[in-house]
Amino acid sequence: MGMAEYHVGCGAFAIYAGTLNSKNKNLWQNKTECTDEAINAVRDYMLQELLGGLECQKTTTGGYEWKLKDGRTVELRVTIKDNFCSCGENKSDDLSL
C-alpha cells in the first residue's frame, strides 16, 4: 500500500490539512483544522515571493487575481503599510514577523 496523499482544502468553517478517503476523494480520511497556520503561511509566502521580504523596499503591494466565469475578478493581495499616525501611535496589531 502506498503512502497517503496529503491534501489542504477549505471546508464550510475552516481550512483543513490531512488525507482523503482512498475510495472517495471528496471525503476526508483524517483532517486537522489549520486555518490560522494556512493564512499565515500564505501571507509569509506572498511577502517573500511578491514583495521580496520585509526588508525589501522595492514595492509594498502585490498579489494574485483570477477571473470568474461571470467576468468579475477575485484578488488576493498583500500590502505593507506604515501604520503610525501623526501622533506616533500604532494603528494595528503587531504580527511579530
Protein Blocks (a to p, Z undefined) as FASTA:
>chain_A
ZZddddddddfkbccdddddfklmkbcfbdcdfklmmmmmmmmmmmmmmnopaklckbcc
dcdddddfkopacddddddddfbdfkopafbdcehZZ
